[in-house]
Every structure is written in structure tokens, then in C-alpha cells.
Amino acid sequence: MTWEVSPGVGYAALAAVTAATLLIGAYGLRISRTTGDFYVASRTVKPWWNASAIGGEYLSAASFLGVAGLVLVSGADALWFPIGYTAGYLMLLLFVAAPLRRSGAYTVPDFARARLDSLPARRVTSLLVVAVGWLYIVPQLHGAALTVGLTTGLPGWAGSAAVVVIVCLSVLSGGMRSITFVQAFQYWLKLVALAVPVLFILFRLGADGVSWTNGGAAFDFGGHTTGADSVYRNISLSIALLCGTLGLPHVLVRFYTNPDGVSARRTTLIVLGLLSVFYVFPTLYGILGRTYLPALADEGNADATVLLLPAQVFDGALGDLLAAFVTAGAFAAFLSTSSGLIVSLAGVISQEFFRGSISGFRAATLLAGAVPLGLALLTNTQALAGSVGMVFAFTASTLCPLLLLGIWWRRLTAAGAVSGMLTGAVLCGGAIVAGGVLSVSGGGIPVWLEQPAAWTVPAAFAVTVLVSLRGPGPVPAGTGRFLARLHTPERLLRP
């Protein structure tokens, strides 16, 4: 079956989002003058504004399109994704947000250098941050290719290229301060773009006396959530999402933009509320999709559920208008997440290779966008939530041990941190590659390779601790003073 949305709807929605993004980014250019503006918005972003921006960049293609697609295909098991995506911020609130802000670092590699007093640790962290960022951008570009192809008829590569060009222009215009304005706007656009069409659909079905769950059949997921494989998969996925959130570079860099640690905690608490509200709507789309678009699951096109559902329920102008809403929201999701990733990667690449200058930041921005674009054009996947979930597993296996132990364990050494990060990278990266090879060859993927976090994350933590206790190199001399700064509220330090 062929599924499509009116091309006029697609072009209008994409043009409107692009224009709004560039105009807001241009406003950021007017007030971005210093290096601090470009990297961390001079640390002056208030909690509500910053929380909206975090919601804008965190709610990616996997959230906007992928969650509904997974609910359509997998049913109850898919609900672990929105639960895990949201609960990860509870981990941030409890363990990372305020101490990380008090560290005074611009980037995660800066934190590694300050905590461990080690240039090799900083460089390994930088490589992993760049790898995580590039891997995370690729699914956004795949989602853009899917959306542009469905809504305009253009080839998929045009959507991927458009996202990279628009994001790079926004980042080049004003760095972090500009992107903060853009992402805050895009969170509310995405929320409205999902909420308005699905509420129209529910009201329409209620008025017509039609059961939106098909008499309860939509909840008959047919899954085996109590089977051994399913239990392992859900536990491993939860570990990946909870721990992976702690190491996402585009999320962590936003905490450096808060004025102080108290603001960082308040920001995280607000984000929890914003995410909880948002994820109600993709879940509803997935349930409605089981009633009105079940064929998408058989065709392997489940990620298109959100885009196609409004036009399936409504004919004529109203259907086109609601389709325009979700198309605009989807494109905003790709732009906001990609912009957050590119600005964080540009900060790391600039400091490592271009001495941290504004001109170096701009050169790094182009590099940060070009590489994932090339990867996206060479690959093809529509399992958006699943591919992003693997990035969470990789992040949980590499950067999470550095951050948690670096903040909360005095005896962490540079050798331990580097060994743990490399162990996690090799194990989880190897599992991802092996799973990909088996998938291409047509063989079944064992569940422990499909969801490796349950064993790669503990292995990374264990190696980090053992090498720190028994390996070479002492605990850095300034550890006590650094940890005191991380855990002392700012009000106690003020005269």
C-alpha cells in the first residue's frame, strides 16, 4: 500500500519551521558577542527557558516518531522507551545536575581534565563525546529523510541535507545563546503539533460514537512481557536509558548554561514535567495507529504513524491542516536535537583542535554536521527509537561511569576512568557491530546483543573501580578540593 501526504502540506510546514528557526537564530546573533555566549550562553539561562530548550533538543526523532511506531509494532514493551527517556532525568536531578554545573567546565572533556588532571583522559572523553554525538545525529537525519519523502515527494537525502544546512546556519549565527532560543520555541511547537491533531481525532471519534481503541482490540498487544527474553530486554533497555541520559553531551552542556547549581536542579525538575506531558501524545498515536493504520507495521513503515494518522481520520482541508501540524513538529524535532548535538560537538572539537576561539567554533560546526550527514546518506534505517536506544546503551557504557564516579567517588583515577571508558566502548560497540552484521546477513540477533547494556554497563563500572584501586597512577592531588566545590551549594561560598 502507498502512503502519502499532500505535497503542498509538506512544503508549507517545512518552510514555516525553517523560516521560524532562522529568524529566531538571527535574533540570537544580535546578542551573541563573547566566547561565553557561543559555548554556554554566558551561564545566564533561567530554569523555565532552559528546561524548554532541553525538552526541545532531547525530544528527537525517536520521541516524536519512533515511540508511536514502537507502540504500533511492539505494544506494551514499547512503553519502556518513554518511561526510560523521562526517568533518566530523575537520575540527572539526583546525581549530576548541580555538581556538574558547579564544576565550572564548558564541556564533558573539560570536566574530565579538571577532575582527573589528565590530558589522556580528556582526549579519550573527547573522542567518545564526538562518537556519541555523531551516532545520535544519524537517526535524526534518517527521520528527516522519511518525513520529507512522505510529505513532499522529494528524495530522502534532501531532508537529511536540509536539516544539516539549517542547523549549521543557526549554530554559526549565534552559538549556544542562539540555539537556546530556537530549541525552547521548538519544544512548544512539538508539543502543540502532537497534541492538537490527536485531540481533534479523539473528539471526532467520540462525536461519531466510534471506539478509538476498536472495542479494546488496540490494547490486545499480543506480547509476551513475562518471557525470559522480554524481561531481560526491558531490564537492559531501562539501564541503557537511565544511565545513558547521564552522558548525552547535548543534554549535559545545557546545565553549564544555568547561573548556578540550584538553577540546574530546578531546570531538571521542570524538564521531568515537560517530558511527562509530551510522552502522553506519541503513546496515543501508537494506540490509534493500531486501529487505523495497522498495515504500517507489516510494511516496516511504523515510524510514519504520526505523520499519516490525521489524514487517515479527516478528509479535505482539515486533514491537510492537521497533517501540516505534525509535519512541522517532526521537522522541528530533527532540527532541535541536531542543533543541540552539533553545538555541543562544535564546542568539544573547537577546544581540542581549534584552540577554543569563535572562528574555531564555526569551523568545528561545519565538521560536526558534515560527518553524520555522510553517514546518514550511506545508511538507511527507519527503526528510529531502536537505533537511538543503542546510542543510549553506548553512552551508558562509556561516559556514565566517568560522570557518576567522578562526582561521587573520591578514589577514581585517570587510569581507571580511561580503562572503564575504553572497556565500555569496545564491548558495547562490538555488540552493536555484531548485531548489525547478523541483521544484514538475515540471521537472528540474540537478545544479549540486541540490548547489551545489562552487561556492558556493569563491566565498564567494574573495570573503572578495579583499575582505580589496583592499577597505576595515584588519585589526583586536588581531588578533595574539586569534590568540595562540586558538592557545596553556592550560597555557602558567597561572602
VOGU-3710 file (C-alpha; in Angstrom, 3 decimals, decimal comma):
1> mtwevspgvg> 0,000/0,000/0,000  1,217/3,508/-0,803  1,018/6,103/1,924  1,499/9,803/1,305  0,595/13,288/2,494  -0,340/16,167/0,188  2,948/17,696/-1,077  1,632/21,214/-0,583  1,148/20,458/3,109  4,699/19,206/3,421
11> yaalaavtaa> 6,295/22,161/1,671  4,285/24,702/3,674  5,086/23,080/7,017  8,794/22,703/6,291  9,056/26,267/5,007  7,326/27,669/8,102  9,560/25,783/10,545  12,701/26,679/8,606  11,790/30,375/8,499  10,977/30,469/12,211
21> tlligayglr> 14,214/28,667/13,091  16,408/31,001/11,049  14,626/34,135/12,289  14,980/33,147/15,935  18,592/32,183/15,303  19,211/35,587/13,738  17,845/37,195/16,883  20,419/35,223/18,855  23,153/36,662/16,637  22,270/40,172/17,785
31> isrttgdfyv> 23,102/39,362/21,396  25,922/36,797/20,943  29,262/38,538/21,112  31,589/36,721/23,510  33,093/33,240/23,611  30,884/32,514/26,643  27,796/33,356/24,575  28,787/30,837/21,918  29,683/27,981/24,292  27,314/28,312/27,280
41> asrtvkpwwn> 25,177/31,436/26,687  27,324/33,192/29,327  25,697/30,952/32,009  22,633/33,206/32,281  19,746/30,984/31,080  16,838/30,842/33,538  15,297/27,473/34,573  11,986/27,633/32,637  13,712/28,826/29,478  16,485/26,265/29,811
51> asaiggeyls> 14,035/23,447/30,578  12,072/24,255/27,431  15,322/24,237/25,441  16,332/20,880/26,939  12,923/19,468/26,065  13,361/20,829/22,558  16,703/19,167/21,957  16,035/15,941/23,885  12,736/15,073/22,176  14,242/13,735/18,994
61> aasflgvagl> 13,042/11,704/16,032  12,885/8,689/18,355  10,452/10,506/20,635  8,314/12,266/18,039  8,007/9,453/15,507  9,675/6,362/16,950  7,690/5,894/20,158  4,376/5,780/18,300  5,870/3,362/15,777  7,120/1,070/18,539
71> vlvsgadalw> 3,749/1,081/20,294  2,152/0,178/16,966  4,520/-2,758/16,492  5,505/-3,925/19,975  2,691/-2,795/22,222  3,321/-2,757/25,959  7,058/-3,432/25,668  7,439/-0,144/23,789  6,226/1,835/26,803  9,620/1,334/28,425
81> fpigytagyl> 11,052/3,861/25,980  9,063/6,926/27,129  9,354/5,777/30,748  13,117/5,426/30,446  13,574/8,659/28,493  11,775/10,553/31,258  13,202/8,707/34,263  16,717/9,392/33,020  16,182/12,985/34,058  15,401/11,854/37,587
91> mlllfvaapl> 18,894/10,336/37,631  20,267/13,632/36,379  18,378/15,526/39,085  19,627/13,283/41,874  23,236/12,681/40,878  24,598/15,017/38,221  22,824/18,327/37,518  24,003/20,605/40,330  27,547/19,173/40,800  28,199/19,315/37,076
101> rrsgaytvpd> 27,128/22,962/36,929  29,420/23,798/39,859  32,389/22,182/38,102  32,775/25,342/36,010  33,622/23,328/32,871  32,423/24,164/29,361  32,228/20,556/28,147  32,386/16,954/29,414  36,081/16,672/28,393  36,729/19,839/30,433
111> fararldslp> 35,159/18,083/33,408  37,359/15,004/32,838  40,513/17,133/32,733  39,575/19,125/35,831  38,561/16,059/37,861  41,365/13,723/36,826  44,173/16,175/35,978  44,943/14,053/32,918  45,303/15,070/29,283  44,874/11,458/28,019
121> arrvtsllvv> 41,592/11,169/29,969  40,398/14,393/28,397  41,269/13,211/24,895  39,583/9,826/25,286  36,498/11,588/26,637  36,546/13,990/23,691  36,667/11,131/21,181  33,759/9,379/22,877  31,678/12,559/23,067  32,180/13,134/19,347
131> avgwlyivpq> 31,361/9,486/18,552  28,167/9,597/20,656  27,108/12,876/19,060  27,629/11,679/15,518  25,825/8,384/16,191  22,894/10,312/17,690  22,619/12,755/14,794  22,325/9,996/12,176  18,831/8,810/13,288  17,649/12,432/13,215
141> lhgaaltvgl> 18,724/12,662/9,592  17,036/9,344/8,790  13,853/10,700/10,345  14,142/13,854/8,245  14,571/11,739/5,129  11,412/9,764/5,997  9,368/12,903/6,713  10,444/14,847/3,642  9,935/11,814/1,404  6,382/11,232/2,683
151> ttglpgwags> 5,242/14,851/2,734  6,887/16,379/-0,347  7,845/13,518/-2,648  11,461/14,711/-2,670  14,242/12,141/-2,328  15,162/11,328/1,250  18,664/12,769/1,036  17,139/16,218/0,546  15,610/16,052/4,030  18,884/14,985/5,628
161> aavvvivcls> 20,844/17,695/3,840  18,245/20,358/4,665  18,467/19,607/8,395  22,261/19,856/8,426  22,304/23,106/6,422  19,620/24,794/8,545  21,181/23,675/11,824  24,667/24,778/10,822  23,335/28,195/9,812  21,584/28,545/13,175
171> vlsggmrsit> 24,641/27,474/15,163  27,016/29,645/13,139  24,786/32,648/13,707  24,959/32,735/17,484  26,211/29,554/19,122  24,599/28,366/22,354  22,661/31,569/23,041  21,028/31,454/19,619  20,285/27,739/19,859  18,686/28,185/23,296
181> fvqafqywlk> 16,019/30,470/21,814  15,457/28,113/18,889  15,149/24,962/20,987  12,796/26,489/23,550  10,468/27,531/20,731  10,721/24,093/19,147  9,719/22,223/22,314  6,391/24,044/22,460  5,935/23,672/18,716  6,420/19,904/19,001
191> lvalavpvlf> 4,028/19,612/21,923  1,290/21,573/20,131  1,977/19,743/16,859  1,284/16,398/18,543  -1,460/17,446/20,936  -3,775/19,390/18,610  -4,230/16,690/15,915  -4,661/13,810/18,371  -7,228/15,774/20,407  -9,137/16,560/17,200
201> ilfrlgadgv> -9,083/12,862/16,342  -10,372/11,812/19,765  -13,150/14,418/19,725  -14,168/13,365/16,211  -14,320/9,704/17,129  -16,246/10,477/20,302  -18,766/12,595/18,399  -19,264/9,804/15,845  -19,629/7,187/18,554  -16,603/5,289/17,242
211> swtnggaafd> -14,330/3,430/19,648  -10,829/4,823/19,260  -9,446/1,578/20,676  -11,505/-0,596/18,291  -13,532/-2,009/21,163  -10,397/-2,626/23,207  -8,613/-4,546/20,450  -5,909/-1,867/20,283  -4,768/-2,948/23,739  -4,521/-6,593/22,734
221> fgghttgads> -0,813/-6,303/22,084  -0,183/-9,999/21,934  3,212/-9,559/23,554  4,961/-11,908/25,935  6,117/-9,444/28,555  6,753/-12,165/31,139  9,040/-14,287/28,977  12,733/-14,501/29,853  13,863/-12,646/26,715  11,287/-9,909/27,214
231> vyrnislsia> 12,226/-9,420/30,882  15,926/-9,232/30,015  15,246/-6,844/27,131  13,224/-4,485/29,297  15,740/-4,502/32,137  18,635/-3,892/29,762  16,762/-1,144/27,931  15,939/0,544/31,238  19,605/0,510/32,252  20,568/1,989/28,889
241> llcgtlglph> 18,006/4,789/29,051  18,518/5,647/32,724  22,321/5,656/32,613  22,647/6,815/29,010  20,819/10,062/29,705  23,594/10,986/32,167  26,196/11,037/29,414  24,421/12,661/26,460  26,689/15,586/25,506  23,929/17,837/24,175
251> vlvrfytnpd> 21,978/17,412/27,435  24,937/17,919/29,761  26,135/21,077/28,059  22,815/22,757/28,829  23,499/22,544/32,569  26,580/24,692/32,065  24,270/27,471/30,877  22,447/27,753/34,231  23,552/30,535/36,594  24,199/28,115/39,494
261> gvsarrttli> 23,627/24,605/40,854  20,226/25,438/42,350  19,036/26,616/38,937  20,379/23,424/37,372  18,312/21,289/39,762  15,201/23,411/39,208  15,705/23,139/35,461  15,866/19,347/35,677  12,697/19,181/37,778  10,815/21,266/35,205
271> vlgllsvfyv> 12,130/19,050/32,404  10,649/16,000/34,141  7,243/17,654/33,999  7,605/18,742/30,374  8,649/15,265/29,238  5,868/13,553/31,183  3,266/15,692/29,427  4,840/15,227/25,997  5,060/11,426/26,017  1,330/11,018/26,573
281> fptlygilgr> 0,726/12,010/22,962  3,081/9,702/20,998  1,642/6,832/23,043  -1,887/7,821/21,987  -0,778/7,969/18,349  0,625/4,457/18,629  -2,633/3,084/20,100  -4,742/4,869/17,477  -2,383/3,593/14,799  -3,148/0,013/15,831
291> tylpaladeg> -6,792/0,735/14,985  -6,475/2,866/11,832  -3,054/2,101/10,321  -2,188/-1,500/11,248  -0,762/-2,169/7,783  2,196/0,130/8,541  3,601/-2,468/10,921  3,502/-5,172/8,240  5,192/-2,863/5,731  8,027/-1,894/8,088
301> nadatvlllp> 6,925/1,742/7,983  5,608/2,124/11,541  7,601/5,316/12,183  5,274/7,101/9,767  2,250/6,611/12,073  2,296/10,138/13,485  2,632/11,693/10,025  -0,161/9,705/8,384  -2,798/9,315/11,075  -4,515/12,764/10,820
311> aqvfdgalgd> -5,126/12,449/7,079  -6,405/8,903/7,644  -9,157/10,127/10,005  -10,009/13,502/8,399  -10,617/14,268/4,729  -10,102/17,560/2,941  -8,721/20,798/4,335  -8,880/19,803/7,998  -6,904/16,639/7,362  -4,309/18,644/5,433
321> llaafvtaga> -4,073/21,248/8,195  -3,571/18,657/10,918  -1,036/16,825/8,766  0,813/20,132/8,398  0,903/20,424/12,193  2,561/17,052/12,736  4,921/17,555/9,793  6,088/20,865/11,253  6,555/19,248/14,651  8,522/16,344/13,193
331> faaflstssg> 10,853/18,672/11,307  11,288/20,760/14,462  12,297/17,564/16,303  15,072/16,847/13,828  16,265/20,452/13,853  16,254/20,947/17,626  18,012/17,697/18,533  20,556/18,045/15,725  21,270/21,657/16,701  21,886/20,688/20,328
341> livslagvis> 24,214/17,896/19,279  26,105/19,990/16,757  26,612/22,913/19,133  27,923/20,566/21,850  30,196/18,725/19,416  31,439/22,008/17,976  32,442/23,074/21,480  34,457/19,902/22,024  36,063/19,848/18,563  36,878/23,552/18,753
351> qeffrgsisg> 38,615/23,247/22,097  40,562/20,167/21,042  41,660/21,266/17,585  40,956/24,994/17,117  42,058/26,483/20,489  38,530/27,318/21,532  38,155/30,518/19,515  34,913/31,735/17,936  36,323/31,182/14,436  37,388/27,685/15,522
361> fraatllaga> 33,897/27,052/16,866  32,444/27,911/13,480  34,872/25,637/11,624  34,088/22,842/14,092  30,370/23,350/13,467  30,789/22,528/9,781  32,799/19,412/10,617  30,276/18,326/13,264  27,490/18,457/10,671  29,287/17,062/7,638
371> vplglalltn> 30,368/13,702/9,074  26,939/12,458/10,266  25,410/13,681/7,013  27,803/11,426/5,128  26,962/8,504/7,436  23,221/9,093/7,026  23,484/9,134/3,238  25,387/5,830/3,294  22,922/4,046/5,605  19,195/3,505/5,742
381> tqalagsvgm> 17,032/2,692/8,757  13,560/3,592/9,930  13,729/1,945/13,359  14,294/5,344/14,929  13,624/4,576/18,592  15,625/1,357/18,437  18,675/2,979/16,849  18,623/5,841/19,358  18,294/3,256/22,142  21,598/1,725/21,037
391> vfaftastlc> 23,261/5,146/21,304  21,951/5,369/24,878  23,486/1,945/25,606  26,845/3,093/24,214  26,744/6,312/26,232  25,777/4,450/29,400  28,740/2,105/28,884  31,302/4,868/28,350  30,567/8,344/29,721  28,201/7,416/32,555
401> pllllgiwwr> 30,892/5,719/34,737  33,170/8,743/34,335  30,476/11,178/35,449  28,931/9,210/38,320  32,211/8,031/39,805  33,935/11,325/39,031  31,302/13,215/41,013  30,665/10,747/43,851  33,785/8,592/44,345  36,998/10,137/45,685
411> rltaagavsg> 39,309/7,278/44,656  38,687/7,472/40,897  41,958/7,732/38,958  42,711/8,728/35,392  43,847/5,181/34,551  40,608/3,756/35,950  38,412/6,219/34,091  40,168/5,644/30,765  40,138/1,854/31,190  36,440/1,846/32,025
421> mltgavlcgg> 35,507/4,076/29,100  37,515/2,009/26,637  36,089/-1,245/28,024  32,551/0,029/27,600  33,298/1,329/24,109  34,791/-1,971/22,939  32,099/-4,183/24,469  29,060/-2,119/23,531  30,479/-1,040/20,178  31,306/-4,650/19,394
431> aivaggvlsv> 27,771/-5,734/20,297  26,288/-3,048/18,030  28,527/-4,063/15,109  27,880/-7,781/15,621  24,135/-7,174/15,779  24,305/-5,141/12,584  26,233/-7,863/10,779  23,734/-10,524/11,863  20,839/-8,301/10,802  22,309/-7,734/7,327
441> sgggipvwle> 23,063/-11,425/6,887  19,459/-12,300/7,732  20,256/-14,167/10,912  18,504/-13,719/14,233  20,058/-11,339/16,760  20,453/-12,776/20,284  18,723/-10,643/22,876  22,001/-10,009/24,737  23,415/-8,397/21,574  20,202/-6,587/20,731
451> qpaawtvpaa> 20,186/-4,948/24,191  23,752/-5,119/25,579  23,562/-2,518/28,381  22,713/-5,090/31,084  26,254/-6,491/30,853  28,341/-3,752/29,213  27,465/-1,061/31,786  28,349/-3,195/34,857  31,547/-4,307/33,089  32,578/-0,690/32,474
461> favtvlvslr> 31,903/0,283/36,100  33,746/-2,787/37,405  36,859/-2,140/35,303  36,841/1,542/36,313  36,739/0,655/40,016  39,262/-2,205/39,856  41,850/-0,266/37,875  41,408/2,779/40,107  42,024/0,630/43,195  44,771/-1,646/41,845
471> gpgpvpagtg> 46,111/-0,013/38,702  48,850/2,537/38,048  48,645/6,187/38,973  47,522/7,908/42,168  44,334/9,764/42,934  44,806/13,343/41,630  46,220/15,675/44,275  43,434/18,230/44,070  40,558/15,736/44,273  39,383/16,798/47,714
481> rflarlhtpe> 39,159/20,480/46,796  37,437/19,707/43,488  34,802/17,455/45,070  34,179/20,023/47,801  33,404/22,572/45,098  31,042/20,140/43,329  29,025/19,414/46,455  28,992/22,779/48,243  25,948/24,952/47,450  26,853/28,347/46,039
491> rllrp> 25,116/30,236/48,834  27,632/28,800/51,332  30,545/30,028/49,253  29,315/33,597/48,882  30,766/36,111/51,398
//
